[in-house]
């Protein structure tokens, strides 16, 4: 059991919501506009979890390992603009809330925990999505891509939340579904709970040694 915790920081995509269907919809719109090959949702799912820039680069390369692809800067900017504009108009078109999220957040609030959100999703999309799924009243603060200089797995976003809410890392838990979440928590000297149902990019999360691993969102109640 994780005792004496006060703050729980959640990831968003792959943890609270399944946004891949909407992301894949937007990515394939972008690829179609650029006369490039489109990809099935199950492939796009493996590309999600590191922010919009990397998702777009993976789509343009057609490969999760995009680093060796020569993507010209202006071409990338054009592609990203197409993607973000379309995605911004279709945020919740195909996005769904994972089972047991609302009920579990209510229990956590009733137990006196402070809740926060740290996501790599562009911050301009986060507020609208939280409101759409009736999650906006649960979190004392939410930060996203663009809120701080460095995205997860860098710990900056977690450390910023700790600073703003006046908590210590030892008081806190990071709950997420990806390598980026677990590594960010480790770098911040914070305990973590890894969820297996999200966007883990084929990685066995146990190899990253999170504090606990859960298969269902409500299972986190067993550890805090």
N, C-alpha and C positions, 0 to 999 in steps of 0.2 A: 504493500500500500504506500501511496505517496502522501505522507502526512504533513500537516502544517503548511499546505499550499494555500495561496490566496488569489493568485492570478492564473487564468488559463488563456493562452493565446492560440487561436485557431487559424489554420490555413483556410482557404475558401474553395477553390476549384479542386475537385477530387476528394474533398473532405466534407464540406457542407452541401455542395451542389455538384451535379454532373453537367458540366457545361460543354463537354466534348461535342455533342450533336450540333449545337449552335456554332461552336468554333469550326467544326468540319464544314458546315454549311458555308461559313464566311470564307474559309480557306479555299474551298473549291470554287466559290464565286470569283475570288481573286485569280486563281489559276486559269479559270476559263477566260477571264478578261485579258489575261496575258498570253492566251493561246498555248497554255502549258497543260501537261497531263494532270488530270484530277485523280484523287486518291480516296479509297473507301474509308469510312469512319474509323474502322478498327486500326488502320494505319496511322491516321491523324492522332488517334488516342495515344499512341506511343511517343508522339512528338510534344505533347503538352506538359507543362509543369515548370518551365523556366522563363516565362514571360513572352510577350508578343514578338519582340525582335527575333528571338531564337526560333519561335514557332514559324514565323514567316521565312526565315532562312532555311529551316529544315524542309519546308514545303517547296521552296524554290529549288533546293538541291534534290528533293525527293528522297531524302535520307536523314536519319536522326544524326548521323555524323556529317554535318554540313561543313565542317571546318576546312576541308580540302577543296571545296567547291569555290570557283572564282565567281563571286556575286558582286557585280559592279555596284558602287555605292548609290548612284542615282537610280538605278534599276530597283535596288532594294527599297529605297525611299518611296518610289512609285508604287511598288507592290504593297508595302506596309500601309500607305495611305488608302489604297483600294480596300484592303482587308479591314482596317479600323473603321472606315466609314460604313461599310456594309455591316460589320459586326455590331457597331454602335446602334444601328437601326433594327437589329435583330437579336438583341442580347438574350431575350428570354423566349424566343420563338420555339426552340427545341430543348431548352435547359430545364432540368428537373431538380427538385430537392431530394436528397438521399433519405431513405427511411429512418425514422426515429430522431431526426435532427431537432425538430421543434420541441418535442416532449423532453428530450435530454437537456437541451439548453434551459428549459423552464426549471427542471430539477436542479441544475447547477446554480442557477440564480437563486432559487429558494434556499439552497444550502449556504448562500452568502459569498460565493465566489465572484470576483470581478472578471469579466470576460472581455477579450480584445481580439482583433482580427489583423493578421499579417499575411498579405497575399502579393504575389508577383503580377497579378492582373493589373493593367493600367488603372490608376486610381479614378480616372474620370468615369469608369463604368461601375465601380464598386457600390456606390450609394444607391443607384437606381436598382441594382440587382438585389441588394439587401431589402429594400422597400418592397419590391415585387414579391419576395418570398416571406415577407413579414418577419424579417430577422433584424431589422434596423434598430429596434429598441433593446436588443440584448447586449450590445457592445459599447463599452465606455469610449473606445477609440478604434478606428480602423485606418490602416495604412496600406498602400498598394504601390505598384510600379510607378515611379515618379515622386513618391513621397519622400524618399531618401535616395542617396546617390547609388547605393549598391543593393541589388536584389539578393534574395536568398539563393544560394547557401551562405552568402556573407551574413554575419549576425547583425548588421547595422539596424535593420528594421525591428528586430527584437529588442536590441539595446535601447533604441529610441522609445519604444513603448514602455519599457521599464522606467526610463528616465521621466517620461511625461506623466506616468501614473504613480511614480514614487514607490516602485517595488524593487526588490533585489532578485537576482536570478534564482537564488535558492528558494524564493517564495513562489516560483512560477513553473508552469508546464507548457510545452509546445505540443499541440496536437495537429498532425498532418499526415499526408499520404505519400510523400515523395522523399527522395534522397535529399533534395534541397532543404526540406523542413527539418529533417533529422540532423543534417550537418550544421545547419544554422543554429539549432538548439545546442549542439555540442560546442560549437565555437563560442556561444554565449554562456557556457557552463550551466545549462538549463536541462532539467529532465524532459523527456519526450515520450509521447505515445504515438506509435505508428499505426495507421489504418491500412489494411491490406486491399481494400476494394477500389482504391483510387488510381492515380496515374503514376505508377512506380517505374514505368519505362523498362519493364522486364527485370528489374533488380529485386533480388530476395532481400527484403528490408531487414531481416534478422541479421544479415551480414554487417549492417551498419550499427548494430547494437543500440537500438532505442531502449528506453527504460522498460517499456511494455509494448506489446503488439496486440491489436484488437481487430476482429473481423467485422464487427458491427459497431456503428457509432454509439449505441446505447451501452456497449460493453465498457466504455471508459468510466462509467459510474462504479464499476467494480474495483477501480484502482485509486480513486480519489475521494 
